[in-house]
């Protein structure tokens, strides 16, 4: 589904991603772990189009996406979230979710005068779908609440709802468990499993090893910008190179 070949991203003299290659299979939940500064977020940003690759290639569903603008990559069905959710604080939970819907006639302002019936019908369908998604993630009762009033865990669920509204094929999740209490974390994990069962593929950056080892297979390990190891969670857990990476003595 996603193929990286010798991907490099440099910032001046710093090589943040150093020749990373891997293949992501469809309908999997893959974990991406590594110590702080390993290059994980830079890798995400390069895949998602925030950064242009210095060299190497990125292929998604058989098409090259390396260097495309983020909105064009988004349109292919590859969507990413961020470690710190940034919903529109002054908009409601429902409005934040509806905002993601694409190809709406009302996006062309003149249609609000010349095609009012179509715009209203699409708006109604978008609202109904958004409510269904909010019900799925457990936020339907908060649909009318301003996003700024949500807890950190609830904002992560809203982020997941907005991802679903985009109807993605592949989701890059950046630390979905960060700052989330255990109850909401269990809910997020359950929802990810359900979405994966529906056919959505996930690549997850996460420092919570319980989440990674419970939810993900395979697991990718990065250190110093390189891919150190790839394998099932039980193999990764016991590999001495992984322990060395987290303790600061990275194997060459």
MARLUMGU-459331 format. One line per 8 residues: number of its first residue (from 1); their letters; for each residue x, y, z of C-alpha. Coordinates in Angstrom, 1 decimal, always signed. Each point is the difference from the previous one (the first is absolute). Example, Ala and Ser with C-alpha at 12.3 -4.5 7.8 and 13.67 -1.06 7.14 Angstrom:
1) AS) +12.3/-4.5/+7.8; +1.4/+3.4/-0.7
This chain:
1) XXXXXXXX) +0.0/+0.0/+0.0; +2.8/+2.4/+1.0; +3.5/-0.5/-1.2; +3.0/+2.0/+1.1; +3.3/-0.5/-1.8; +3.3/+1.6/+1.4; -1.9/+3.0/+1.3; +2.2/+2.9/+1.1
9) XXXXXXXX) -1.0/+3.3/+1.5; +2.8/+2.5/+0.9; -0.2/+3.4/+1.7; +3.3/+1.7/-0.8; +2.6/-2.3/+1.2; -2.4/-2.1/+2.1; -1.3/-3.2/-1.5; -3.2/-0.5/+2.0
17) XXXXXXXX) -1.1/-3.0/-2.1; +2.8/-2.1/-1.3; -0.7/-2.5/-2.8; -3.2/-1.5/+1.5; -1.7/-2.8/-2.0; -3.0/-2.0/+0.9; -3.3/-1.3/-1.5; -3.3/+0.4/+1.8
25) XXXXXXXX) -2.6/-2.7/-0.7; -3.7/+0.9/-0.4; -2.4/-0.6/+3.0; +2.8/-0.1/+2.6; +0.7/+2.0/+3.1; +3.7/+0.8/+0.0; +1.9/+1.6/+2.9; +2.9/+2.4/-0.4
33) XXXXXXXX) +2.1/+0.4/+3.1; +3.4/+1.4/+1.0; +1.6/+2.4/+2.4; -0.6/+3.8/-0.1; +1.9/+1.4/-3.0; -0.1/-3.3/-1.9; -1.7/+1.7/-3.0; -3.5/-1.4/+0.3
41) XXXXXXXX) -1.9/+3.3/-0.3; +2.2/+1.2/-2.8; -0.7/-3.3/-1.8; -3.8/+0.6/+0.5; +0.3/+3.6/-1.3; +1.9/-1.1/-3.1; -2.5/-2.8/-0.8; -2.9/+2.5/+0.5
49) XXXXXXXX) +1.5/+2.7/-2.2; +1.0/+2.5/+2.7; +3.6/-0.5/-1.0; +1.4/-0.8/-3.4; +2.3/-3.0/-0.1; +3.6/+0.8/-0.5; +0.3/-3.3/-1.9; -1.6/-3.4/-0.2
57) XXXXXXXX) -3.6/-0.9/-1.0; -3.5/-0.3/+1.6; -2.7/-2.0/-1.7; -3.6/-0.3/+1.2; -2.4/-2.3/-1.8; +2.4/-0.3/-2.9; +0.4/+3.7/-0.6; +3.0/+2.2/+0.9
65) XXXXXXXX) -0.9/+2.6/+2.7; +3.4/+1.2/+1.0; +0.1/+3.8/-0.1; -3.7/+0.5/-0.6; -1.8/+2.7/+2.0; -1.8/-1.2/+3.1; -3.5/+0.7/-1.4; +0.8/-2.1/-3.0
73) XXXXXXXX) +1.2/-2.9/+2.1; -3.1/+0.4/+2.2; -2.2/-0.4/-3.1; +1.6/-3.4/-0.8; -1.3/-1.4/+3.3; +3.1/+0.4/+2.2; -0.8/+2.0/+3.1; +2.1/+0.9/+3.0
81) XXXXXXXX) -0.8/+1.2/+3.6; +2.2/+2.0/+2.3; +1.3/-0.7/+3.5; -1.7/+3.1/+1.3; -3.5/+0.3/-1.5; -0.9/+3.5/-1.3; -3.8/+0.1/-0.6; -1.6/+3.3/-0.7
89) XXXXXXXX) -0.6/+1.1/+3.6; -2.9/+2.3/-0.7; -1.9/-2.5/-2.1; -2.1/-2.9/+1.4; +1.0/-3.6/-0.1; -2.6/-0.6/-2.7; +1.3/+3.0/-2.1; +3.6/-1.2/+0.4
97) XXXXXXXX) -1.0/-3.4/-1.3; -2.1/+1.3/-2.9; +2.8/+2.3/-1.1; +2.0/-2.9/-1.4; -2.5/-1.1/-2.6; +1.3/+0.6/-3.5; -1.5/+0.7/-3.4; -2.9/+2.0/+1.4
105) XXXXXXXX) -1.8/+2.2/-2.4; -0.2/+2.8/+2.6; +3.8/+0.4/-0.1; -0.6/+2.0/-3.2; -1.7/+3.1/+1.4; -2.2/+0.6/-3.0; -1.7/-3.3/+0.5; -1.5/+1.3/+3.2
113) XXXXXXXX) -2.2/+2.2/-2.3; -0.3/-2.0/-3.2; -0.2/-3.5/+1.4; -1.5/+0.4/+3.5; -1.9/-3.3/-0.1; +3.1/-2.0/-0.7; +2.0/+1.8/+2.6; -2.7/-0.5/+2.6
121) XXXXXXXX) -0.2/-3.7/-0.8; +3.7/-0.5/+0.2; +0.2/+1.9/+3.2; -2.8/-2.2/+1.5; +1.8/-3.2/-1.1; +3.3/+1.3/+1.4; -1.6/+0.7/+3.3; -1.6/-3.4/+0.2
129) XXXXXXXX) +3.3/-1.7/-0.8; +1.8/+2.1/+2.6; -2.5/-0.9/+2.7; +0.4/-3.7/-0.9; +3.8/+0.3/+0.3; -0.3/+1.9/+3.3; -2.3/-2.7/+1.4; +2.6/-2.6/-1.1
137) XXXXXXXX) +2.9/+1.7/+1.9; -2.3/+0.8/+3.0; -0.2/+3.8/-0.4; -3.6/+0.3/-1.3; -1.2/+1.4/+3.3; +2.6/+2.8/-0.3; -0.9/+0.8/-3.6; -1.1/+3.6/+0.9
145) XXXXXXXX) +3.0/+0.6/+2.4; +2.7/+2.4/-1.0; +3.2/-2.0/-0.9; +2.0/+2.2/+2.5; -1.9/-1.5/+2.9; +1.0/-3.6/-0.8; +2.5/-1.9/+2.1; +3.3/-1.1/-1.7
153) XXXXXXXX) -1.4/-3.6/-0.4; -3.2/+1.3/-1.5; +1.9/+2.2/-2.4; +1.9/-3.2/-1.2; -3.4/-1.6/-0.6; -1.1/+3.1/-1.9; +3.2/-0.3/-2.1; -1.0/-3.6/-0.7
161) XXXXXXXX) -3.5/+1.0/-1.0; +1.4/+2.6/-2.4; +2.3/-2.6/-1.5; -3.0/-2.3/-0.6; -1.9/+2.8/-1.7; +2.8/+0.1/-2.6; -0.7/-3.7/-0.9; +3.8/-0.8/+0.0
169) XXXXXXXX) +1.8/-3.1/-1.2; +3.1/+0.5/+2.1; +0.2/+2.1/+3.3; +3.3/+1.2/+1.5; -0.7/+0.3/+3.7; +2.4/+2.1/+2.0; -0.1/-1.1/+3.7; -3.7/-0.7/+0.4
177) XXXXXXXX) +0.7/-1.0/+3.6; +1.9/+3.1/+1.1; -1.6/+1.7/+3.0; -3.1/-2.3/+0.0; -1.4/-1.6/+3.1; -0.1/-3.8/+0.1; -3.8/-0.2/-0.5; +0.0/+2.2/-3.2
185) XXXXXXXX) +3.2/-1.7/-1.2; -1.8/-3.4/+0.1; -2.9/+1.6/-1.9; +2.4/+1.4/-2.7; +1.7/-3.4/-0.3; -3.4/-1.7/-0.5; -1.0/+2.5/-2.6; +3.2/-0.5/-1.9
193) XXXXXXXX) -0.5/-3.7/-0.1; -3.6/+0.4/-1.3; +1.2/+2.4/-2.7; +2.7/-2.3/-1.0; -2.5/-2.9/-0.2; -1.9/+2.3/-2.5; +3.1/+0.2/-2.2; +1.8/+3.1/+1.2
201) XXXXXXXX) +3.8/-0.4/+0.2; +1.9/+1.7/+2.8; +3.6/+1.1/+0.6; +0.4/+1.1/+3.6; +2.7/+2.0/+1.8; -0.3/-0.7/+3.7; +2.2/-0.1/+3.2; -2.5/-2.1/+1.9
209) XXXXXXXX) +1.5/-3.4/-0.4; -3.1/-1.8/+1.4; -2.1/+1.6/-2.8; +2.6/-0.9/-2.7; +0.5/-3.6/+1.2; -3.7/-0.6/+0.4; -1.3/+1.7/-3.2; +2.8/-0.1/-2.6
217) XXXXXXXX) +1.5/-2.6/-2.2; +2.5/+0.5/-1.5; +2.1/+2.6/+2.0; +2.6/+2.2/-1.6; +2.9/+1.4/+2.1; +1.8/+3.1/-0.9; +3.2/+1.4/+1.5; +2.2/+2.9/-1.2
225) XXXXXXXX) -2.1/+0.4/-3.1; +0.4/-3.6/-1.1; -2.3/-3.0/+0.0; +1.6/-2.2/+2.6; -2.4/-3.0/+0.1; -3.3/-1.2/-1.4; -1.9/-3.0/+1.4; -2.8/-1.3/+2.1
233) XXXXXXXX) -0.4/+1.5/+3.5; +1.4/-3.0/+1.8; +3.2/+0.2/-2.0; +0.4/+3.7/+0.3; -0.6/-0.1/+3.8; +2.9/-2.4/+0.5; +2.5/+1.3/-2.5; +3.1/+1.5/+1.7
241) XXXXXXXX) +0.4/+2.6/-2.7; -3.3/+1.5/+1.1; +1.1/+0.1/+3.6; +3.3/+1.6/-1.1; -1.9/+2.7/-2.0; -2.2/+1.0/+2.9; +3.0/+0.0/+2.4; +2.2/+2.0/-2.3
249) XXXX) +2.4/-2.6/-1.3; -1.4/-0.4/-3.5; +1.5/-2.9/-2.0; +1.6/+1.1/-3.3
